[in-house]
Every structure is written in structure tokens, then in C-alpha cells.
Amino acid sequence: MATIKDIADKSNVSASTVSRVLNNDDTISVQDETRERIFQVAKELGYETILERRLKQKQQTSKHVGIIVTQSLDEEINDPYFLSIRQGIEMELASHGIRTVTLRLHETETNQMIDGLDGLIVVGKVKEMALKAISKVENVVYINHSPNEDLYDAVVIDFEKATEKAIKHLLATGYKRIGYIGGREKEHSKNQKFLSEDKRLTTFERLMKEQKMFQPEAVLIGEYTMAQGYELMKNAIKMRNFPEAFFIASDPMAIGALRALQEANLNVPEDVAIIGFDDIEAASFASTPLTTIRVHTKEMGKTGVKLLLDRLNGRELPLTVTLPTELVIRESCRKNK
């Protein structure tokens, strides 16, 4: 960042002269040419005066942004994926001094949400009716969902690519009987839930069919909770052709599944391998530390705020930002052969 001394050196005047000119001190007597040179150098160096900074801060703090959360509080607690995204949003907005209001879509009429808001950040999937109401607000950013990249800003991850990383790692490690445990991806609106496509599941099915290894009975679907991961794995253990590895679509479900395997005296990864999804904090502290797909959820929230601020500052072209994911290898899966 440029300083008054930088401007003074380039303008061939004293630092005190630069300071008084930039802060519009009427008592200083300088030639118009010198005054103009100081302002030109300050502009070239990107220097902001105190008055400009105060004005920018005032403009930011006068903004009012809504965060629309499509998950219930129970869903956030049971699966911290979306909770972490929301926390990233709130942290970034707070760092800019922007007023916020957090609303849960399933509890509130959409039309009542948007009055007086300068922008919206929507976390999760929404139905078309709710989307139309939300889109009455000029500046909207969607996170973990991109309803129309030609119209709206969005921050997403590539679920297909992330799932491919997990399955290809299992295949490369030598596993052949691979099962899937996952939840139901939902779209929310007032007092209603609608099931929607989960790219993790559809990508798993596609990849396994390509390998001619797909076992429909090895696909178990419930809710994205630790308790459901536990119950679904207990059911899987009863299978005649029990898989030797599982891709589990959330870390809380994977932790529940680990408990069920432990109770059945099955060792991980010696008897069965597990790859989870999210890399929540608990993943590295599980009874067997989880190999998992790391999703940068807090960064998704922060990036959404940056897109919104950019919109508020005049950008018109919609942008979709796809954040990368990583395969984090821990003890719940054998190493590649």
C-alpha cells in the first residue's frame, strides 16, 4: 500500500505538504501545478485519503445482506457441511462491517425475506418458485448450487470430479467390491422438502457400471446423519456379498459407520476400507482416522461474500467459481498397490 512518503518522494515535495494537500487543508499555499501533481501521483500509486476510506467504510456498513439457509437447524447440527459454509459467510461479512440477517427458507415466506436487502447469499438448493422470489433482489449469490450460470453468481464444487477421485483411489488400491452409503439431497421451500439428484450417488453408479462392478444391493441411502451411517452400515454387514470398501458421502455418516464396524469386530482397513466426504474436523480424530475428500467449506462461504461485494461495486457479468477438492489419505484405506 502506498504511503504519504512514497507520494512525497515521487512528487518532489515534503510529506507534510502531501498530507495537507490530500486532506484538503485550505490553509496551505501551494501552486496549482504542484497540487495537481500530488493528486496525480496519489492516484497512480492507488493511495486512498482518510476521507475516501471513511466514505468507503460508510458505504459498506450501510449495506444489509441476507443469508438464506435452506437447511433446518437440526440438519446443520447433524451434518456440519452447510454449517461451515454459513460460518465462512458470516465471518467474511463481519470483517467488512456489513449488517446481516440469517433466514431459514423452510420457516419463512420467501417474499417476506427480501424487503430492504441490498443482496442475498443462498446456501443450498431451492425450488423454482422460491428462486423466482429470491431473484427479485438484484444481487444474489448461490453457494453449493448454480441454478443458472448465465444469470447468477455461484460458488460450487465439482461433485463428479470429487467422487471420481475417491472411487479411482479405491480401484487403484485394488478394491473390487465397493459399496456406497449416502443421504438424500434435498431442495427446500416453506414447509416442504423435495428430493433432487445427488451427483455423488449418480457418479458412483456410473463409474461402477463402467467397471462392470456395480452391485445395486450395495447402495444404501438414508439421511445425512451419524446415526443413519451407523444403521446403514449395520444393514450392510448382513449382506451375503459384503463389500470390501465403501465410499460414504459424508464424514458424519462415515463416523457412524465406523462404530457399526467396530461393534461387529470388523477392522478398518484390514476387513473393510472407508473413504468419506467433507473432511470435517472430527474426521482426523475418528476411531480410525478417515481417508476423505476435503471440501473447503469456509472458503466457499468467504468466496461467496467476495462475489457479492464485487456485484455491489458494479460488476454485471455473472461468475461461477468452482473450488477444488482434495483426497486426504489417512488410515481408513490401504495405500495404493
C-alpha positions in Angstrom: 0.0 0.0 0.0 1.3 3.4 -0.9 2.3 5.9 1.8 2.4 9.6 2.1 6.2 9.4 2.0 6.0 7.4 -1.3 3.9 10.2 -2.9 6.2 12.9 -1.5 9.3 11.2 -2.9 7.7 10.9 -6.4 6.2 14.4 -6.3 9.4 16.1 -5.1 7.7 17.8 -2.1 7.7 17.2 1.6 5.5 14.6 3.3 3.7 17.3 5.3 2.8 19.1 2.1 1.4 15.9 0.6 -0.6 15.2 3.8 -2.2 18.7 3.9 -3.0 18.7 0.1 -4.6 15.3 0.1 -6.7 16.2 3.2 -7.9 19.4 1.6 -6.2 21.8 4.0 -7.2 25.2 2.8 -4.5 27.0 4.9 -1.7 25.6 2.8 -0.4 27.7 -0.1 0.9 25.6 -3.0 0.9 26.2 -6.7 -1.9 24.6 -8.7 0.6 22.6 -10.7 2.1 21.1 -7.5 -1.3 20.3 -6.1 -2.3 18.6 -9.4 0.9 16.6 -9.4 0.4 15.4 -5.9 -3.2 14.2 -6.7 -2.0 12.5 -9.9 0.8 10.6 -8.2 -1.5 9.6 -5.4 -3.9 8.2 -8.0 -1.2 6.4 -9.8 0.0 4.7 -6.6 -3.5 3.8 -5.5 -3.4 5.9 -2.3 -6.7 6.5 -0.5 -7.1 9.6 1.6 -8.7 9.4 5.1 -11.9 10.9 3.7 -12.1 8.3 0.9 -11.5 5.5 3.4 -14.2 6.8 5.7 -16.6 7.2 2.8 -15.9 3.6 1.6 -16.4 2.3 5.1 -19.6 4.1 5.5 -20.9 2.8 2.2 -20.0 -0.8 3.3 -21.5 -0.6 6.7 -24.8 0.8 5.3 -25.3 -2.4 3.3 -27.7 -5.0 4.5 -27.2 -8.6 3.3 -29.5 -11.6 3.8 -28.2 -15.2 4.2 -30.8 -17.7 3.2 -30.1 -21.1 4.6 -32.1 -24.0 3.1 -31.3 -26.4 5.9 -33.1 -26.7 9.3 -31.1 -26.2 12.4 -31.2 -30.0 13.1 -29.8 -30.7 9.6 -26.9 -28.2 10.2 -26.1 -29.8 13.5 -26.2 -33.4 12.2 -24.2 -32.6 9.0 -21.8 -29.6 9.6 -21.0 -29.2 5.9 -23.6 -26.4 5.5 -22.9 -25.0 8.9 -19.3 -24.5 8.0 -20.3 -22.7 4.8 -22.6 -20.3 6.7 -19.9 -19.6 9.3 -17.5 -18.7 6.5 -20.1 -16.3 5.1 -20.8 -14.7 8.5 -17.1 -14.3 9.3 -16.3 -12.6 6.0 -19.3 -10.2 6.1 -18.4 -9.3 9.7 -14.9 -8.5 8.6 -16.4 -5.9 6.2 -18.7 -4.5 8.9 -21.8 -5.4 6.8 -25.1 -5.9 8.6 -26.7 -9.4 8.1 -29.8 -11.3 8.7 -29.9 -15.1 8.6 -33.2 -16.7 7.5 -34.2 -20.4 7.1 -36.1 -20.9 3.9 -38.3 -23.7 5.3 -39.5 -21.4 8.1 -40.2 -18.2 6.3 -42.3 -17.0 3.3 -39.7 -16.0 0.6 -41.4 -12.7 -0.2 -41.0 -11.6 3.4 -37.2 -12.2 3.3 -36.1 -9.8 0.7 -37.5 -6.4 1.6 -34.8 -3.8 2.1 -31.9 -6.1 1.4 -29.0 -5.0 -0.8 -28.0 -8.6 -1.6 -28.6 -12.2 -0.8 -26.4 -15.2 -0.3 -28.3 -18.5 -0.7 -26.8 -21.7 0.8 -28.1 -24.9 -0.8 -30.7 -25.8 -3.4 -34.1 -24.1 -3.8 -37.2 -24.8 -5.9 -38.1 -22.7 -8.9 -40.9 -20.8 -7.1 -38.6 -19.7 -4.3 -35.9 -19.0 -6.8 -38.2 -16.5 -8.7 -39.0 -14.7 -5.5 -35.3 -14.6 -4.4 -34.2 -13.3 -7.8 -36.2 -10.1 -7.3 -33.2 -9.0 -5.4 -30.7 -7.6 -7.8 -27.6 -9.1 -6.3 -27.8 -12.8 -5.4 -25.0 -15.4 -4.9 -25.7 -19.1 -4.7 -23.4 -21.4 -2.8 -23.3 -25.2 -3.4 -25.8 -24.7 -6.1 -25.8 -23.0 -9.5 -29.3 -22.6 -10.8 -28.3 -20.7 -13.9 -24.7 -19.6 -14.6 -25.9 -17.2 -17.3 -27.8 -15.2 -14.7 -26.5 -15.7 -11.2 -23.2 -15.7 -9.3 -22.4 -19.1 -7.7 -19.7 -20.9 -5.7 -19.7 -24.6 -6.2 -17.5 -27.7 -6.1 -17.4 -30.4 -8.7 -19.1 -33.3 -7.0 -18.5 -35.6 -10.0 -14.7 -34.9 -10.1 -14.6 -35.3 -6.3 -16.4 -38.6 -6.4 -14.1 -39.8 -9.2 -11.1 -39.1 -7.0 -12.4 -41.3 -4.3 -13.5 -44.2 -6.5 -10.4 -44.2 -8.6 -8.3 -44.3 -5.5 -10.2 -47.4 -4.2 -9.9 -49.1 -7.6 -6.2 -48.3 -7.9 -5.7 -49.7 -4.4 -7.1 -53.0 -5.6 -10.7 -53.0 -4.1 -13.3 -54.6 -6.4 -16.5 -54.9 -4.3 -17.2 -51.3 -3.4 -20.4 -50.1 -1.7 -22.0 -46.7 -1.3 -23.6 -45.2 1.8 -25.2 -41.8 1.3 -28.1 -39.4 2.2 -30.9 -37.7 0.3 -30.0 -34.5 -1.4 -32.9 -32.0 -0.9 -34.4 -28.8 -2.1 -36.3 -26.8 0.4 -39.2 -24.4 0.5 -41.7 -23.3 3.1 -42.9 -26.4 4.9 -41.8 -28.7 2.1 -38.8 -30.7 1.0 -38.1 -32.1 -2.5 -35.5 -34.7 -3.3 -33.0 -33.8 -6.0 -30.2 -35.5 -7.8 -27.1 -36.2 -5.7 -24.0 -36.2 -8.0 -22.1 -38.3 -5.6 -24.5 -41.2 -6.0 -25.0 -40.9 -9.8 -21.3 -40.6 -10.4 -20.6 -43.7 -8.2 -23.2 -45.7 -10.1 -21.8 -44.6 -13.5 -18.2 -45.4 -12.6 -19.0 -48.8 -11.1 -21.1 -49.7 -14.1 -18.3 -48.7 -16.4 -16.1 -51.2 -14.4 -18.8 -53.8 -14.5 -18.6 -53.9 -10.7 -21.9 -52.2 -9.8 -23.9 -54.0 -7.1 -27.4 -52.3 -6.6 -27.8 -54.0 -3.2 -24.6 -52.4 -2.0 -26.1 -48.9 -2.4 -27.7 -47.8 0.9 -29.4 -44.4 1.3 -30.7 -42.7 4.4 -30.3 -39.3 5.9 -27.1 -37.3 6.2 -26.6 -38.1 9.9 -24.1 -40.1 12.0 -27.0 -42.2 13.3 -28.0 -43.2 9.8 -24.4 -44.0 8.8 -24.4 -46.4 11.8 -27.7 -48.0 10.9 -26.9 -48.4 7.2 -23.6 -50.0 7.9 -25.3 -52.4 10.3 -27.6 -53.4 7.4 -24.7 -53.7 5.0 -22.8 -56.1 7.3 -25.7 -58.5 6.9 -25.2 -58.7 3.1 -24.1 -62.1 1.7 -21.5 -60.4 -0.6 -20.3 -57.8 1.9 -18.3 -55.0 0.1 -14.6 -54.8 0.9 -14.7 -51.0 0.7 -17.3 -48.2 0.9 -17.5 -44.6 -0.4 -19.6 -42.8 2.2 -21.0 -39.4 1.1 -20.4 -37.5 4.3 -17.9 -37.8 7.2 -20.6 -37.9 9.9 -22.2 -40.9 8.2 -18.7 -42.4 7.9 -18.0 -42.0 11.6 -21.3 -43.7 12.4 -20.4 -46.5 10.0 -17.0 -46.9 11.8 -18.9 -47.5 15.0 -21.1 -50.2 13.5 -18.0 -52.0 12.1 -16.2 -51.8 15.5 -19.2 -53.4 17.2 -19.2 -56.2 14.6 -15.4 -56.8 15.3 -14.5 -55.8 11.7 -11.2 -53.9 11.4 -10.7 -50.9 9.2 -9.0 -51.0 6.7 -8.0 -54.7 7.1 -11.5 -56.1 6.7 -13.2 -53.1 5.0 -12.0 -49.7 3.8 -13.8 -46.4 4.0 -13.5 -43.1 2.2 -15.6 -40.3 3.5 -16.5 -36.8 2.2 -16.1 -33.3 3.6 -13.1 -33.6 5.9 -14.8 -32.2 8.9 -12.6 -31.6 11.9 -13.7 -34.9 13.5 -12.5 -36.9 10.5 -8.9 -36.9 11.6 -9.9 -37.8 15.2 -12.2 -40.7 14.4 -11.6 -44.2 15.9 -9.8 -44.9 12.6 -8.8 -41.5 11.0 -10.7 -41.1 7.8 -9.5 -41.0 4.3 -11.8 -38.4 2.9 -12.5 -35.8 0.2 -11.6 -32.4 1.6 -14.1 -29.6 0.7 -13.0 -26.1 1.6 -16.4 -25.1 3.0 -15.4 -22.0 4.9 -13.6 -20.7 1.8 -16.8 -21.4 -0.2 -18.7 -19.0 2.2 -15.9 -16.4 2.0 -15.7 -16.5 -1.8 -19.5 -16.1 -2.0 -19.2 -12.8 0.0 -16.4 -11.6 -2.2 -18.6 -12.2 -5.3 -21.4 -10.3 -3.7 -19.3 -7.3 -2.8 -18.0 -7.3 -6.3 -21.6 -7.2 -7.6 -22.4 -4.4 -5.2 -19.5 -2.5 -6.6 -20.9 -2.6 -10.1 -19.9 -5.9 -11.8 -22.6 -7.1 -14.1 -21.2 -10.2 -15.7 -22.3 -13.3 -13.7 -19.4 -15.5 -12.4 -19.3 -19.1 -11.2 -16.4 -20.1 -9.1 -15.6 -23.8 -8.7 -13.4 -24.5 -5.7 -11.1 -27.6 -5.9 -11.4 -30.6 -3.6 -8.6 -32.9 -2.4 -8.3 -36.5 -1.5 -6.8 -36.7 2.0 -5.4 -40.1 2.7 -5.4 -41.3 6.3 -5.7 -44.8 7.9 -9.2 -45.9 6.9 -8.0 -47.1 3.4 -5.0 -49.1 2.3 -2.3 -47.4 0.3 -2.1 -47.9 -3.4 -0.5 -51.1 -4.5 
